[in-house]
Amino acid sequence: MKNDLETIKKEIRGLVSELAEIPVKDLRDTARFAEDLGIDSMKALEIVAAVEKKYRVIVPEEEIPTIRSLQQMFVLIEKLLNK
């Protein structure tokens, strides 16, 4: 079952908002996790783990450091869901 991309984006924004304690309205797709949102590496791993659990996907370990923004997260999750 494929989720539509807009729904996925909304759900991921919600997860990031909740885990990083940042209002959804402040989350731009291009916002960089560390530089713009102040998300440290441990919080970033929590976000990746939450996304993996929600969508039942495994983010390859080598991909994790490349996820620096919501947009990059969306692209990666879409790719993993469409495998």
Contacts in CASP RR format, 6 or more apart in sequence:
PFRMAT RR
TARGET T0000
AUTHOR 0000-0000-0000
METHOD contacts of the structure
MODEL  1
MKNDLETIKKEIRGLVSELAEIPVKDLRDTARFAEDLGIDSMKALEIVAA
VEKKYRVIVPEEEIPTIRSLQQMFVLIEKLLNK
2 81 0 8 1.000
2 82 0 8 1.000
3 55 0 8 1.000
3 81 0 8 1.000
5 74 0 8 1.000
5 78 0 8 1.000
8 55 0 8 1.000
8 74 0 8 1.000
8 77 0 8 1.000
8 78 0 8 1.000
8 81 0 8 1.000
9 29 0 8 1.000
9 70 0 8 1.000
9 74 0 8 1.000
11 54 0 8 1.000
12 51 0 8 1.000
12 70 0 8 1.000
12 73 0 8 1.000
12 74 0 8 1.000
12 77 0 8 1.000
13 24 0 8 1.000
13 27 0 8 1.000
13 70 0 8 1.000
14 24 0 8 1.000
14 27 0 8 1.000
15 47 0 8 1.000
15 50 0 8 1.000
15 51 0 8 1.000
15 54 0 8 1.000
16 22 0 8 1.000
16 27 0 8 1.000
16 37 0 8 1.000
16 39 0 8 1.000
16 47 0 8 1.000
16 70 0 8 1.000
16 73 0 8 1.000
17 23 0 8 1.000
17 24 0 8 1.000
17 27 0 8 1.000
19 43 0 8 1.000
19 46 0 8 1.000
19 47 0 8 1.000
19 50 0 8 1.000
20 37 0 8 1.000
20 38 0 8 1.000
20 39 0 8 1.000
20 43 0 8 1.000
20 47 0 8 1.000
22 37 0 8 1.000
27 37 0 8 1.000
27 70 0 8 1.000
28 36 0 8 1.000
28 70 0 8 1.000
29 69 0 8 1.000
29 70 0 8 1.000
29 71 0 8 1.000
29 74 0 8 1.000
30 69 0 8 1.000
30 70 0 8 1.000
30 71 0 8 1.000
31 37 0 8 1.000
31 69 0 8 1.000
31 70 0 8 1.000
32 68 0 8 1.000
32 69 0 8 1.000
33 39 0 8 1.000
33 44 0 8 1.000
33 47 0 8 1.000
33 67 0 8 1.000
33 68 0 8 1.000
33 69 0 8 1.000
34 40 0 8 1.000
34 41 0 8 1.000
34 44 0 8 1.000
34 68 0 8 1.000
39 47 0 8 1.000
44 64 0 8 1.000
44 67 0 8 1.000
45 64 0 8 1.000
47 73 0 8 1.000
48 59 0 8 1.000
48 64 0 8 1.000
48 67 0 8 1.000
51 57 0 8 1.000
51 59 0 8 1.000
51 73 0 8 1.000
51 77 0 8 1.000
52 58 0 8 1.000
52 59 0 8 1.000
55 77 0 8 1.000
55 80 0 8 1.000
55 81 0 8 1.000
57 77 0 8 1.000
57 80 0 8 1.000
57 81 0 8 1.000
58 80 0 8 1.000
59 67 0 8 1.000
59 76 0 8 1.000
59 80 0 8 1.000
63 76 0 8 1.000
66 72 0 8 1.000
66 76 0 8 1.000
67 73 0 8 1.000
67 76 0 8 1.000
END
